[in-house]
C-alpha cells in the first residue's frame, strides 16, 4: 500500500501515455473536495468544494482548495465536472471561475442550477453543459460517462473517465439506498458493466468506511418524523442542510398530513428549495408553505419552521435562536429536530446549540436519540459490494479523514485488490497511473486558502496563530518614551493588558524590571528603538510566563522624544 511521505519531492514529468491524479482537497478531511486529472497535457477537474472552519480558525468564513498547482495552467482545463450540489463539492467554483470565467461546468440539472444561483451573486455567467445518467461526453481529452448514484441530494452522479491509459471511475459521494425516496437507484449495472470493461483506478467515497453493514434507507426515517409531529405540543423547528431536498420533502409531507403550515427560514434554504421546486425535485403540497412573516396568523401547534444551522454554525438561524438573537423565540413546549449527522469537528458547536435550546425549554430531537437522519454515504457493506462488482485494478480512497481512507483501503484489500495497488494519498500528493499501475510519484504545494471577510488567500497561518493567542492568552501593550539626548526613560513604562483575570495593578511589579533592562541596554550603547522593543518584549514575556503562567501577545512601543 502506497503511503504519502513527508520527504516527497516535486514529481517527475508525466509519462507520455499516463494519467496523473492530484487531489487539492478532500483527502484527510471531510470537505473541500477537488481532484485534478491530467492526460496528454490537458486537465479535468472533478468537484471544487469548500471546507467549513473549526474553532482553531478564528475569523475565517470558508476554506478553499489551493489553486496554485493549476493557476498557470487554467487554459489547459477542459472542464470542471461536478458530481452533486453540496457545498463541499461546489462551494469553491465561484473562486476558481474568478481566475478564468469560461471554464465549462458539467453536471446534472439540479447541480448546475445550484451553482448558477451561487455564481449570480459573484456576477459570473458560466458556460455549462447539463448531463444525465447514461450520457457520454467527450470533454477535450477525456471521454466521460455519467452514472446515477444515490446520495442525500437528488441528481448525484459518478463519472467514468476513459483515457488511453485506462478508465478511472470516481464515485463522488454515494450510497446504495435500495428504497430511495425519489426512486433513483445507484446504477450498479453500469458499475458492473464498467468493471467488465476494466477499471484501472477506482476513486471511492470513504466517509462511512468504518461503519459496518449497510446505510439505513431514507424511508426508514418517516416513522420517527411522524412521531415528532404527533407528539409535538407547540411549534416544530427542523434544522437541516439547505440542500437536503429529500429531508425537506419528508417534513412538508408530514406537515400536510398533520395539518400544519411550513415556513422556511434562511436565505440559502429559501433559494435552494425554490430552485428544487421549480425544477420538479421538491413537491410542495397545496397550501402548506407560508411566508415566515405570516406565522403570527397561526397557532403555535399549527406551525413548522425549516431552517439552517444543524452543524452549530454561529450565524445560522438555529444558533441565533439558541442565543435569543433571532426574531423567532424558542420556548417551553417547542420541538427542535436536528435532521443531519455531525460533520467531524462540529460536535462541540452542535452540542452547544442543543444545550442552549434545551435551556430555553425546547425538546430537542437529534440523531442520538431518534432516527431523524441517515447518512448519505455508503457503509462498509456497500463498499465491499462495489469492489466485488467493479473489480478495479487499482484503488484510491477519497473523501474522508485519514481513518476513513485507511478503513476503505482495508476493505479494498479484503476483496482481493493487491495491497500494493491501493494508494493512500493526502492533499497535494501526486498519483500517476502508468502501464496499469497506480503509484505515488511526488507531491505539490497544497495548503489551506482562507476566505476571511472580503479577502481570499491573504489570511496566513501566522495571522491565525496571532488570533488564537489573542483569544486564548490575552494582550499586553507597553509604551516607553526615551530621551534621545540622554538615552534615559522620559515617560512610562505604561502597560495596558486585556484578557487577564488579574487586576491591572499586578503589572506594576514588572515596571522596575523593564526600567532596569532598558538602563542596562542603553548603558551598553544600544540606541536602536527596534532592539529596545525586543528587550522590553523579552522582559515582559519572561515575567508573565513565570508569574501568571500565560503567553500573551506582547506589543512594545519605544518612542524617542
N, C-alpha and C positions, 0 to 999 in steps of 0.2 A: 504494500500500500504506500503510495507516494505521499510524503508529508512536506508541507512548506517548511522552509528552514530559514532562520534569521540571516544566514550568510548568503542567501540567494542574490545573484547579481543580475545585471542587465541581460535580457535574453538574447540569444544569437538571432540572426535573420531567419525568418520563417522559411522552411523548405519549400521548394517551388510548388509542389502539389499538396502541401499540408494545410491544415486548418488550425488557427490559433484561437484560444478561448481565454478571455481575461474578464473576470468579474470585478467591477468597480464598486460593488456594494452587494449586500445580501448574503455574504458568506461570513459566518461568525457573528451574525446579528439577525434580528427579525425586522426587516425594513430595508429601505434604500436599495431595492433590487435593481441591478443593471449589469447586463452581460454584453461584452463586445466580442463579436466573432469575425475573424479575418480570414479571407481566402482570395488568392490571386490579387493581392494588393487592395482589395475592397473590404469595406466594413459593414456589418449588420449589427444593429443594437437591439437586444431583447429587453424590454422594460426600462423604465427610467423613473425610479420612485424616491420617496423621501423617508427619512427616519425621524421619529419624534424625539425631542430632547428629554433627558432624565435629570435628576436632581443635581448631578455634577456638571450640568451645562447651564449655569445661571444666565438668564437674559437671552438665551438662544431660542429662536422661533422654530426653525427647521434645520435638519442636517441633510445635505445633498451628497450625491456621489462626487468624486473628484474627477472632473472632466479633463484634467491636464494631459492625460495619456492620449486623448483623441483631439485635443484642441487645435493642433496644427494639421489635422487630417480630416476636418469636417467635410471637405469636398469629396472624400473617399467614401462617405457614409451613404449606402444605397437606400436605407430605410430604418425607421425605428418600429419594431413590431411590439405591440402592447398586448399582453396576454389577457388582462382584465382591468377593470376600472377602479381598483382600490388605490388609495393614496400612496401606499408603499411600492406601487408599480407604475403610477402615472404622475405623481406629485411633482417630480423634478423636470417634467417635459418643458414647462414654460422657461425654465432657467437654461436648458440646453438650446431651445429654439431662439432664445435671445442672442446666442452666439451665431446661429445660422438658421434663419426662419423658414427656409424652403426644404428642410429635410422631410421627406414624406413620412407620414404617420400611418401605420397599418394596424387595423384592429377591427373588432366586431362593432355593430351598430351602437350599442349602449356605451361601450368603452370609449369610442370616438366622440359620442355626444357629451360624455362627462369631461373629456379632455378639452373639447372645443369650448365648453362653458368656462372652464378654468382659463384657457388661453385668451378668451374675450376680455377678461379682467386685466390681462397683460397687454392688451391691444395687439395681439398676434393672430393673423388669419392663416391657419396651417394648410398644407397640402395633405389631403387624406385619401386613403383607399380603404373602403369598407369591405370586409371579408366575412364569410360564413364558414361553418364547419364543412369539410369536404372540398372546400375550394383550394385550388393550387395556383400559385402566382410566381412568376419569375421576377424577383426583386434584384435587379442588377446581376451580380454573380451568384445569387442564391436562389435556388428553387425551393420555395416554401409551400408546404401543405399544412392546412389548419384543421385541427381535430377538436371536436367538442369535449370539454371536460366540465365536471360538476364542481361548483365552489359556492361560497356564501354570497355570491353576487351573480346575477344572470350573465349569460353570454361570454363565459370564460373560455379560453382556447389554449390548447397546447400547440406547439409548432414543430413540424418535422422539417429540417433544413438539409436538403440534398446537395452534396458537393462531390467533386471528383475524388476527394479524399475519404468519402464515406458520408453516411447520413447521421445527423445529430437530431435527437428528439428531446425537446425541452418541454417539460410538463406544465410550466407555470405553477400556480397554486391550484391544487385539485384534491378531490376526494372521490369515492365511488359510491355515493348515495344511490341505493337501488330503488328508492321510492321518492325521487326528488319532487319538490312542490310544483315545479314548472314542467315536469315530465321530461326534462332534458338530461339524459344519462351521459356519463363519461363513456366515450366511444371505444370500448375495449376491442371491438372487432377491428377498428382502424389501428389500434396499438398492436394487435396480433398480426395484422397484415404487414405493418411496417417491420415488425420483428422477423417475419418470414423473408422480407426483402433484405433485411440486415441493418441493424442499428449499431453504428460504430461507437457512438458516445451518447449515453443516456443521462441527461441532467434532470434530477428528480427532486421534488419538494420534500424537504426533510423535517418540517416543523413538528409533526406528530410521530416521528420515527421511534421515539421512546415509548409511545403509548401502545400497549398490546391490543390485538384484536382489530375490530372494525369501528370506524366512527359512527356514532348514533345517527340514524336518519333524521332529517329536519322535521318530518311529520310527527315524530315522537314528542316534540315539544308542545304540540297543540293542547293535550290534556292539562299540562301544567299552566299554560296561559289561560285556558278556560277556567281552571280552578281559581286563579287570581281574580278573574273578572267576576266570578260568582261570589267570592268571599269578601271582596273589597267593599268597605263601608262608604268611603268618600271618593276622592279623585284617584285615578291611576296615572302614574307618570312612568313612561317606558323610556329608558335610555339605551340607545344602540348606535352603531356606526351610521353615519349619514348616507352610506352607500348600500346598507343591508336591506335590499328590496324585499327579500323573502320574509324577513322578520317583521318589517312594516306591514306587509300584506297580511300576515297572521294576526297582527294587532288590529288592523282595520276590520278583518272578518269577525274577530271576537267582539269588537265594539259593536258592530252591526247586529250580531246575534244577541247581544245583551242591551240593545237599545241605548247605547252611549254615543256621544259626539266626540270626534277626534280633532285636536288642533296640533299642528306641527310647529315646533319652536326651534329657531336657529336658522341662519342664512343658508348654510350648506345643506341642511336637511330639506328645507323648502325647495332649494334649487335642484338637488339631485332627485327628489321624489317627483317634482314637476316634470323633469326630463323622463323619468321612468314611466310616469303615467302617460305622457304624450306619445311615447314610443310603444306603448302597449304592454310593458313589462309589469306595471302595477295597475291593478284593477280596483278602483275605489267604488264601494257600494254607494248607491244614491243617497244623498242627504247626510252622509256620515261626517264628511270633512267640513269644519267651520274655521273661521278666522280666529286667531288667538285673542283678538280684541273683543270678540263677542262672547267670551266664556262666561261673563257675568250674567248673561241671559239664561244660564242653565244652572240647575242644582249641582252640588259637588258630586253626587252619585250618578250624574249623567255625563261626566266629563272624563276624557282620556287625553293626556298630553304625550306626544312623542318628541324627544329631544336628543341632543348630542351630549357627550360627557361621560360615556361609560368607562373611559380609561382614566378618569380623575383629572382631565385637563383643566388647569386653573381657570381659563377664560370661558370654558364651555358652560352651557346652560345649567347642567346638573350641579357642578361645583359651585356656581354662583347661588343656586337655590340653597345648597347646604350652608353657605356663608351668609344667607339673608341679604344677598346682593342682587336679587332678581325680582322682577315685578310679580312673579308667582311665589307666594309664601307657602312653603310646605309646612304642614302641621299635623296635629293629632288625627289619626284615622286615615291619613293618606297612605297609599301603597305605591312604593317605588320599585320598579323592575329593572335590574341591570341585565339587559339581554345581550351580553357579549362575554367572551372569555378574556382573561387577563393577558395582555401583552407583557412578556418578561420585562421587568424593570419598572412597571407601573403599579406594582402591588401596593406600595405604601400610599401612593396618591389615591388609589381606589378605596382602600380601607379608611383613609381619612374622610373621604366623601360619605361612605356608608355610616361611619360613626357620627358625622355631622348631621345627617338626615335622621338617624335614629334618636339623636339627642333632641331633635325638634318634634319627635313623637311619631315619625313615619314608620311604617312596616316596610322593611327593605327585603326584597326577594332577589336572590342572585344565584349564580351557578353553583355556589357552595351549599345552598340549602333547598334548591328546587331545580328541576330540569327545564330551565328557561333559555338555555342556549346550547348549541352543539358546535363543535369546531368545523371549520371549512377545509380542513386538511386531512389527508389520508393517514390513517394509523398504520402500525407495522403490518397487520394482516393484509391491508390493501396494497402496500408497497411490495410485499412478498409476491402477491398475485401478479402485479405489474412486471416485476423482474422475471417471473416464470413465463409470462406470455410474450414479453418483448425479447428476452434472451439477448441482452446487449453484450457487445464485446468489451466495452469499457463503460465505467460508471463514474459520474462526478456529482456527488450530492450537493444540492444548492438550497438556498432559502432556509436559514436556521442558525442558531448559535452553535458553537463548536460541539457541544454534547449531542445536538441533534444530527449534525453532519456525521459524527463518529457512529452513532446508532444506525443511521441509514447505510453507511458503508458496511457495517457488520451484517445488515440484512442482505445486501447485495452479495457478499461473500458466502453467506449461508445458502443462497440459491445456486451457487456454483460459479459465480464470477471470480476469476483468479484474483487473489489479493493484490498482486502487482498491477492489475488492470483497474483498480479502484483508486481514484485520485481524490485525495483530501486537500483542498486548497482554501486559502483565505483571500480577502480582497487584495487585488493587485498581483496575485500570483499568476504566472503565465503558464498555460497548459497547451501543449502542441499535440495534435493528432496527426501522426505521420506513419504511413505504412500500416495502418490499422491499430497502432499502439498510442495510447494517451500517456503523456509524461509531463511532469513539472520541469520547465527549462529555465526559469528565472523569475524575476519579479520587477514590477514597475512601481514608481512612487504612487501612493494611493491613500490619501488621508481623508479626514473629515472636512467638509466645506460647510461653514455655518452661515445660515441666514439670520441676521441679527438686526431687527428693525428694517431700515432701508438698505443696509449693507449686505453684500453677498461675498463671502470669502475673505473679508477683511478681519474678522474675528479670529484670533490665533489662540493656540493652547496657552501661551503666556498670558494673554488677556483673561482667559477663563480662570487660570490659576490665580491671577490678581483678584478676580471677583469672588472666587472661593475663599481666599484669605480674608477679604473684606467681610464676607458673610459669616465666616466661622471664627475668625481670630480678632477682628476689630481693626482700628485705625488710629495711628498717633501722628500728629504733626508737631514739629519743633521749629520755632523761629528764633534765630540768634542774629543780632546786628553787631558786626565787628567794626571797630575804628580802623580805617585804612592806614592812618598815620602811625598809630601806636601798636596795632595788632591785638589790642585788648577788647574785651566784650564791652560794647557801648550800651546794649539793651538786651534783655532776655537772660537766659533762655526762657521762652514761653511755650508751654506744652498744652495741646488740646488733644483729648482722647475721646474716642467714640466706640461703643460696643463693649465696654468693660463693666463688670458688676461692681468693681471698687469705686470709691469716691475719687473725684479729680485730685483731692489733696494727696493721695498716695504717691502721685507722680512727683511731688515736691522732693521726695527722697533721692531722685536721680539727678536733680539740678546741680548739686555740688560736683557730681561725677562728670557731668558734661563740661562744667567750667574748668575742672582740673585737666580733663583730656584736651580741651582747646588750648589751655595755657601751655601745656607741655608741647603741643604741636607747634604753636606759634613760636615758642621758645627755641624749637629746633629748626626754625626757618621756614615752616610750612605756611604759605600765604594763599595758595590756590583755594578758592571757595569750594570747588567740587571735592577736593581732598578733605577739606574740613567737614563738609557734609557727610562724607563716608565715615569719618571718625565719630561724628555725632550719632550716625545710624548704628554703628557697631556698639557704641557705649550704651545707647538706649536699648538696643536689641538684647545685649547680654544681660542687662539688669532686669528687663521684663521677663526674659526666659527663666532666669533664676528665681526671681521674686514672685512673679504671677503665673508662671508655667504657661505662657502664651507666646505665640509667634505672629504678632500683628504686622500689618503693613505700616512701615515707618517712612514718613516723608519729612526729611530735614531740609530746612532752608537757612543758608548762611548768607547774609546780605552785608556788603561793605558800605560804610557810610562815611 
